[in-house]
Amino acid sequence: MRLGRIGYINCYPVYAGIDRGEVKLPAELVTGTPAELNDLLVAGELDVSVISAVEYARHGKELVLLPDLAISCDGPVRSVALLSRRTVGQLDGRTVLLSASSRTSVALLDLLCRDVWKVRPNFVEARAEADDLDHLAELPHDAVLVIGDPALLLAQRGTYPHRYDLGEEWKRWTGLPFVFAVWAARRAADPAAVRRAHQALLASRDWGLAHLDVLATAAATACNVPRATCLEYLSGLDYALTYKHLAGLTDFFRRLAARGVVPDGSLQFLHVA
């Protein structure tokens, strides 16, 4: 059993119990960016992984969702943001750099630009990892989409006068939570092994959510962001997948399907009984 994990601090609460030996996980952990893990799971190199919501929708025939586990928000997410030198209304035809790390965030930004802000920027993919932030200023652009730890770091610098939190913008638009990532298993994986991994992840998440103060201290050290900011960030994320979250996820998929970005289809869950 090979299980994927994102290296960003937003996954600390899900994996903390496993990392600290509080929960035993019968699997090998593989760490990568969201885009890397998406590709590994789809290619069959992983059995279970966190995966971008958009990539789950694109590959639903090969994957099943793990119940009650996601990375979501019901309002501000803080780590997925459009940072801009202009207001969004002034971005029509302007260059917007996109993080190569999150396909769901890119799809959400495109929807917001088209349907809410009524602008058509010139999107250009560019890496926006922590070690590239110092070079962003050298690239010609009017705005940049960043996710994860780099988004928290760049927000601290205050170099962009306008900041748009994509979780907050989705909530304002639809009134629903937004699900950025889910956990999924390959349909061909051993069901019993997948269920054991799922139970371990849920137990680890419960431990992590009960120890956010400890995790915030570790996160501050890892990404050089103040502890108070990390605690606020981790406390604002939701790691469940309730009916309300599923309503937001279904609405997102419906909007993407209408544009031909993902196929129509229902959500299929792992049978846990």
N, C-alpha and C positions, 0 to 999 in steps of 0.2 A: 504494500500500500504506500503510494507516494502522494503527499498532500502539499498543496501550494499555499504560500503565505506572502502577503505584501510586506515589504520592509518598512513602510511608513508607520508612524506612531499611531495612526488611526486603527491599526490592527492590534495594538498592545492589549486592549481589554479582552479580545477573543483568545489570544494565545498566551496571556500572562500566566495562567494557572499551569499550563503545559511547560512553559519556559522555566518556571520556578519549582517544578517537581510536585506541585499540588495535585495535578491530574496526569495520569498516564495516558499517552497517546500511542496506539499500536500502528504507527506509520512513520515514514521518513519525511521530514519537513524540507521543502524546497522553497527558498526565498527568491523573489523577483519583483519587478515592477508589474503593475496591473496588465500592461500590454504583453509582457513576457509570459505571465502566467496564463493569460487568455490563450495564447498560441500553444503553450505546452499542453494545456488541458484538451484543447480541440484536436491536437495532434496525437493524443493518447499517451503522452509522456508523463502525465499525472493522472491519478485515479479520482482525486477529489481536490477542489481548489476554490478559493474565492475567485470570482470572475466578474468582469464588468457586466452590468445589466444588459447593455446592447449586445454584447457577444453571446450571452445566454440566449437572447431572443433569436440571434442569427443561427444558432446551432442547437436549438431545442430538441431536434430529432435525435441527437446523439447524447443529450444530457438530461438529468433529472435534478430538480431543486432539492436542497436540504431544508426541511421546514424550520421556521422560527429562528432564522439566522440571516442577517444582512447588515450592510453598512448604509444607514439612511439618516435622514434628518427631517424634522417637521418645522421648518423655518431655516435660520442661518446654519450653514455647514462649516463656514470659516476657512476651510482648506480647499475650496474650489471657487476660484474667483477670477473675474475679468478685471484686470488692472489697466487703467486707461489714462492717457494724457488728455483725452477729450470726453465729453459726455457721450453716452451711447447713441444719442440722436445725431451725433456728428460723425459717426463711424461709417456711413455709407460710402463704399468705394475705398475706404482706408485699410491699411494693412494691420491685420490682427494675427499675432503669432500664437500658434496652438501647441500645447504640450503634447509630446508624442506618447505620453504615458497613459492617458485615459480616453478611451473611445466614447464612453458614456457621457463624459463632460463635454466633449466636442459636439456630440449629437444634441445635447441639451442646449448648448450655446447657439447652435444653428437654429433650433426651434425658437428660442427667445428672440434672436435677431430677426427672423422672418415674420413671426406671428405676433410678437409683443412690441418690439422696438421698431419694426418696419424698416430695417436697414439691411443692406447686403455688403458686408465688408469683404475685403480680399483676404481670405484665410491662407496662412502660410505655416506649414508644420515646422516646428523648431524645438529642439530639446530644451527643457526648462528644469533640469535637475539642479540640485543644490550647488554643484560645482560649476554650473553654467550661468548662475545668476549675475555674476560680475560682468559677463559678456553680453547680456541682453541689451545694455545701452548702446553697444556697438552695432547692433542690427537695426536696420530701418524699420520702424513700426510705430503705430499709434496706440496699440493696446496689446496685452498679452494674457492668454488664459494659462493659469498655473494651478496645479493641484498638489495635495499632500503637503509634506514638510516644506518644500520650497515655497508654497503659497503662504505659509505662516511666516517664513523668514522674510520674504519680499514685502509682505504687509508691514513688518516691523520697520523697514527702511523708509517708508513714506515717500518713495520717489515718484509715485503716480498719484495725482490729485483725485482721481475718481476710482472707486472700488465697487464692484457689483458682485455680491455673494449669490452664486447660482442657486443654491438651495432656497435662499430667501426670495429670489425672483420667481422661482417655480411656485412656492407657497402663495405668493401674492397673486400669481396668475390663476392657479387652479384651486387653491384652498386645501391641497392635499400634501402629504409627505412625499419626499423624493427618495427613491432607492437607487443608490449609485452602484452598489455591488451586491451580489448574492453568493452563496456557496452552492456548488453543484458537483455532481458525480457523473462519471461516464456510465452510460447504461450497461456497458459491457463489464464494468467492475463487479467484484464479488459483493453481493448485497449485504451479507452478514458483516463483512469487513467495513463496508461503507457505514452501516448503522453504528458499529463500534466507534468509528472515527467521528461520526455525527454526535454521538452522546458525549464523547470526550470534549469536543469543541463547545458544546452547550455548557458542560460543567466548568470548563476553563473560562468561558465568558462570564458565567455567574460569579466565579471567584474574582475575575478581573474587575467587574463592575462594583464589587464590594470593596475593592482596594484601589480606587482611582487616585487617592492621594499618593500612594506609593508609586503608581505608574506615572503620575504627572512629574514626579521628581526625576525618574529615569528618562522620561521623554524630554525634559528640559535639558538634560545633559547630552542626550543623543542629537538633538537638532538645534541647540544653541538658541532656544526661545525661552523667555521667562516662564518659571514654573506656574505662575498664576494664569498665564495665557494657555499653557498646556492643559491645566485642570479645567478651565472654562471650555476649552475645545473638546476634550474627551467627555466631559459631562453633557455637552450639547448633542453628541452623536447618539443614535439609537441603533442597537444591534439586534432588534427583533424583526419579525416579518409577520405582522398581524394583518387582519382583514383590511384595516385602514391603509397600511403600507401597500398591500396588494392592490388596493383601489388606485393608489398613485402610480404603481408600477404598470398596471394595465392601461391606465390613461396615457402614460408615456409611450408604451408600445403601440397603442392605437394611433397616436399622432405620427409616430415614425412609420408605421405600416402604411398610412395614408400617403406618405411621400415615397414609398418603395424602399425605405432604408432597411427595414426588417420584414420578414414574412409574417402573415397573419398566423396565429396559432394560440393555443391555450397553454397555461402554465402547468407543467407536469411535476409532481412531487415524489420524492422517495417514499415508499410505503414503509412506515416505521413500526407497525404492529408486530 
